[in-house]
Amino acid sequence: MLTLATIGGGMPQAAALFYAVGARGELYVLSAPQSRHGQNLRQNCRVAVTIQGEPAHWRDIRGLQIEGTARPVTNRAEREEALRRYLARFPELQDEPEPDDTVGQTMQAALRQATLYCIEPTWIRWIDNTQGFGHKEEWGIGDQ
């Protein structure tokens, strides 16, 4: 899971989303168009992302901080590849729900209507307290 931070109406917002990683390190997420972060992305494509575990102690903190941009995936070939990666990571999403499984049916309907976004990092910071408190490495990507 990642945490996606967006801005809309001058206010920050964060949402937890499942994700898949593309061949070049880009991240793919699915989002309902009517969600707050989906609405924010239509106004402002700049995003921040964190990915981390849930360590029990500060010495075990490890994770990524990412800045970048998000865009809807409209290219058919990219969409097919991204969805292949996403469904390989979350194969249960391919399961057809039983007729009496209203939650599963609702989830399948939501997935059919979801927008697939590509998050393209422009800056990445790796935090790894297992290497020492505050240990970090940073990378700028592209023109950033």
N, C-alpha and C positions, 0 to 999 in steps of 0.2 A: 504494500500500500504506500502511496505517496500523499503528501499534503500539498495541495495546489492553492497558492495565494493569488488573488486577482484584485482589481480595483474597479469599482463601479459607483457612479454618483459621488465620487470623492472619498468613498469609504472602502477600507480593506475588507476582504472576506477570505476565509480559508475553508477548503473542503477536502475530505479524505476520499481518494479514488484508487481503484485498482488500475494497474498499468502494465504495459508490455514494452520491451526495449527493442528498437529497430537495429538494423545492421550498422548504422553509423553512430549509435548512442542516442538517437532521438527517442523520445518517450511517447507512447500512444495511450490515450485515455478515451473513454466513452462518457458522454455527458448528455443529460436531457436538455433540450433546447430551452425549456422554461425554467431550468434551475438558475439560481442566483449567479453562480459562476459562469454558466453558459451565457446568460445575459451580459455579464461583465465582459466576457471575451469578445462579444460582438462590438463592444464600445472601445476596448483597449486590449490589444494582443499581448502586452507585456505581462509576464508572470514570474513568480518565484515558486520554487518547489523544495521540499525537504523529503528525504528518504532516510529512515533510520529504524533500528530495532527498538526494543523496549528493555534496555538494560536495568538491572536491579541496583547498580552502583555506578557512580560517575566515572570511575576508572575504566568502565567497559563501554562508554559512549563511543559509537562509530556511526558515521552517516554522511550523507551528501547534502550540501546546500547548492541550489542551482538557480541561476537567473536566465531568462530567455524569452522566447516568443511562442505563442500558440496559434495554430491556424487549423481551420477545418480541412480535413483530407477530402479533396474532390477528385484527384487523379485515380482512375479505376484500378490501375496496376498497384499503386501504392496502397490503396485501400484494401485490396485483396490480400496483399502481403502483410499489412499491419493486422488485419483481422485474423489471418492465419496464425501469426505470432500470439495475438491476444487469446485466441481460443485454445492454442497449445498450452498456454500458461493457465487458463481457466477452463478446462474441458467440460466441467459441469454445466457451463452455459449452453452447450450443444444439446444437452439432454432435453427431450420433449417431456413437458410436465404431464402428469396423469390428469384425467378429466376433472377430478375433484380437488386438484392442487391449485387453488386460486392464487396463492402467492407465486408459485412457479409460472402460472399463466400470465400474471401481471408483470413479472420480471421479463418474460419473453417478449411481451408487447412493448415494454419500455425499451428493451434492447433494439427492437426493430425501428423505433423512432429516435434512438439516440444519435447524436452527432459524434463522429470520430475526430479527435483532435490530435495533431502532431505538435509536441513541445520540442522546440529546437534550442538546446542550450547555447548561451553565449558566454557563460562564466560558470565554473564549477569549483566548489571547495569541498575537499574531503577532510573530515574531522575524525581523528582516531586517538582517543585517550589511552588506548592500550599501548601506544608508542610513547606516551608521556602526556601529562596534562596540557591541553590546548594544542596538541600536535595537529598541524593542518598543512595541506598542500592545495595549491590553486592553479587553475588553468583558465585562460581566456581563449575563446574559440572564435574564429573568423575575424571580423574587423573590430570586435569589441576589445 
